[in-house]
Amino acid sequence: MASRLLMRRVCSLSVRDFCRRPVTVSSSSSYSSSLTSSPAVQAFVTRSLLRPLFHTRSVSFNVQDQEDFTDRVVNSELPVLVDFHAQWCGPCKILGPRLEKAIAKQKGRVNMAKVDIDEHTDLAIEYGVSAVPTVIAMRGGDVIDQFVGIKDEDQLDSFAKRVSE
């Protein structure tokens, strides 16, 4: 089983990964010790073993300005969960990764926009955000659901699933 997983990871590497750092073998007496002590080999092994087998495309993005919000959220063909947060907010730091996991489970059926209320106060006021974290679900420019505060992973999964349907 372990050898199959290792083979999958090695086979999934691109040519670019091999070309970044060519493997150099020193003139040591033992070929295997010089190969494993090579920084290039160690970097290659670390990169390939730590990389997940299945890559998921990121569906979350940071909103840059009002125009970006309109283009990517209001005019989006997919439903979008808008995470209104702040850098100083402890619960926001807990909710963010949980919400990203729930969105990833939807396999591209829902996007997630992150809005920092300190940078985009106008958006927070426009959507009636009075506390953070606030998550608003939008489809076709209309607010379809929302919640305030932290939710556990099961609640977030069901929320994301409801929005994606």
C-alpha positions as CSV (number, residue, x, y, z in Angstrom):
1,M,0.0,0.0,0.0
2,A,2.8,2.4,0.9
3,S,4.6,1.7,-2.2
4,R,1.5,2.4,-4.3
5,L,1.0,5.7,-2.6
6,L,4.6,6.7,-3.2
7,M,4.4,5.7,-6.8
8,R,1.3,7.8,-7.3
9,R,3.1,10.8,-5.8
10,V,6.2,10.3,-7.9
11,C,4.1,9.8,-11.0
12,S,2.0,12.9,-10.3
13,L,5.1,15.2,-10.3
14,S,5.5,17.4,-13.3
15,V,8.7,17.8,-15.3
16,R,9.1,21.2,-13.8
17,D,9.5,19.6,-10.4
18,F,12.4,17.5,-11.7
19,C,14.0,20.5,-13.5
20,R,14.0,22.8,-10.5
21,R,16.9,21.1,-8.8
22,P,18.8,18.5,-10.6
23,V,20.0,15.6,-8.5
24,T,23.7,15.6,-8.1
25,V,25.6,12.6,-6.8
26,S,28.8,13.3,-4.9
27,S,31.9,11.1,-5.1
28,S,31.3,9.4,-1.8
29,S,32.0,5.8,-1.3
30,S,28.4,4.9,-0.7
31,Y,26.0,5.8,-3.6
32,S,22.9,5.5,-1.4
33,S,24.2,7.7,1.4
34,S,25.4,10.4,-1.0
35,L,22.0,10.3,-2.8
36,T,20.0,10.7,0.3
37,S,22.2,13.4,1.8
38,S,21.9,15.5,-1.3
39,P,19.9,18.7,-0.6
40,A,18.2,18.4,-4.0
41,V,17.0,14.9,-3.2
42,Q,15.8,15.9,0.3
43,A,13.9,18.8,-1.2
44,F,12.4,16.6,-3.9
45,V,11.3,14.0,-1.4
46,T,9.9,16.5,1.1
47,R,8.0,18.3,-1.6
48,S,6.6,15.1,-3.1
49,L,5.7,13.4,0.2
50,L,4.1,16.4,1.7
51,R,2.0,17.3,-1.3
52,P,-1.5,15.8,-1.1
53,L,-2.4,13.1,-3.7
54,F,-5.5,14.9,-4.9
55,H,-5.3,18.6,-5.6
56,T,-8.4,20.7,-5.1
57,R,-8.7,24.0,-7.0
58,S,-9.1,26.9,-4.6
59,V,-12.6,28.4,-4.7
60,S,-12.0,31.2,-2.2
61,F,-10.7,34.6,-2.9
62,N,-10.2,38.0,-1.2
63,V,-12.3,40.8,-2.4
64,Q,-10.2,43.7,-3.6
65,D,-12.8,46.5,-4.0
66,Q,-16.4,47.2,-4.7
67,E,-16.0,46.6,-8.4
68,D,-14.3,43.2,-7.7
69,F,-17.1,42.3,-5.4
70,T,-19.7,43.1,-8.0
71,D,-17.8,41.1,-10.7
72,R,-17.0,38.0,-8.7
73,V,-19.9,37.8,-6.2
74,V,-23.0,39.7,-7.4
75,N,-22.5,38.6,-11.1
76,S,-21.3,35.1,-10.3
77,E,-23.0,32.2,-12.0
78,L,-22.3,30.0,-8.9
79,P,-23.6,30.6,-5.4
80,V,-21.1,32.5,-3.3
81,L,-20.5,32.5,0.5
82,V,-19.3,35.8,1.6
83,D,-17.2,35.7,4.8
84,F,-17.1,39.1,6.5
85,H,-14.2,39.0,8.9
86,A,-11.5,41.1,10.6
87,Q,-7.8,40.5,11.3
88,W,-8.3,41.2,15.0
89,C,-11.3,38.8,15.4
90,G,-10.4,35.5,17.1
91,P,-13.6,33.6,16.1
92,C,-13.0,34.7,12.5
93,K,-9.7,32.9,12.5
94,I,-11.4,29.7,13.7
95,L,-14.3,29.9,11.3
96,G,-12.2,30.7,8.1
97,P,-10.5,27.4,7.7
98,R,-13.6,25.5,8.7
99,L,-15.6,27.3,6.1
100,E,-12.9,26.7,3.4
101,K,-13.1,22.9,4.2
102,A,-16.9,23.0,3.8
103,I,-16.6,24.8,0.5
104,A,-14.0,22.4,-0.8
105,K,-16.3,19.5,-0.1
106,Q,-18.8,21.0,-2.5
107,K,-16.3,20.4,-5.3
108,G,-16.7,23.6,-7.2
109,R,-20.4,24.1,-6.8
110,V,-19.9,27.1,-4.4
111,N,-17.3,29.9,-4.2
112,M,-16.2,31.8,-1.2
113,A,-15.4,35.5,-1.0
114,K,-13.5,36.9,2.0
115,V,-14.2,40.5,2.9
116,D,-12.2,42.3,5.5
117,I,-14.6,44.7,7.2
118,D,-11.8,47.1,8.2
119,E,-10.7,47.5,4.5
120,H,-14.2,47.4,3.0
121,T,-16.5,49.1,5.5
122,D,-18.8,50.2,2.7
123,L,-19.6,46.5,1.8
124,A,-20.2,45.6,5.5
125,I,-22.6,48.5,5.9
126,E,-24.4,47.7,2.6
127,Y,-25.1,44.1,3.7
128,G,-25.9,45.0,7.3
129,V,-23.0,43.4,9.0
130,S,-23.0,44.4,12.6
131,A,-20.8,41.6,14.1
132,V,-18.1,39.4,12.8
133,P,-17.8,36.7,11.7
134,T,-20.9,37.0,9.4
135,V,-21.4,34.7,6.5
136,I,-23.9,35.6,3.8
137,A,-24.9,33.2,1.0
138,M,-25.6,34.9,-2.3
139,R,-27.0,33.6,-5.6
140,G,-27.6,35.8,-8.6
141,G,-26.9,38.9,-6.5
142,D,-29.5,38.1,-4.0
143,V,-29.0,37.2,-0.3
144,I,-30.4,33.7,0.2
145,D,-29.2,32.8,3.7
146,Q,-26.8,34.0,6.4
147,F,-25.5,33.4,9.9
148,V,-23.4,35.2,12.5
149,G,-20.8,33.6,14.7
150,I,-18.9,30.3,14.8
151,K,-20.5,27.1,13.6
152,D,-19.1,23.6,13.9
153,E,-18.0,21.6,10.8
154,D,-21.3,19.7,10.5
155,Q,-23.3,22.8,10.5
156,L,-21.0,24.5,8.0
157,D,-21.2,21.4,5.7
158,S,-25.0,21.4,5.8
159,F,-25.1,25.2,5.2
160,A,-22.8,24.9,2.2
161,K,-24.7,22.0,0.8
162,R,-28.1,23.9,1.1
163,V,-26.6,26.8,-0.7
164,S,-25.1,24.7,-3.5
165,E,-28.5,23.1,-4.3
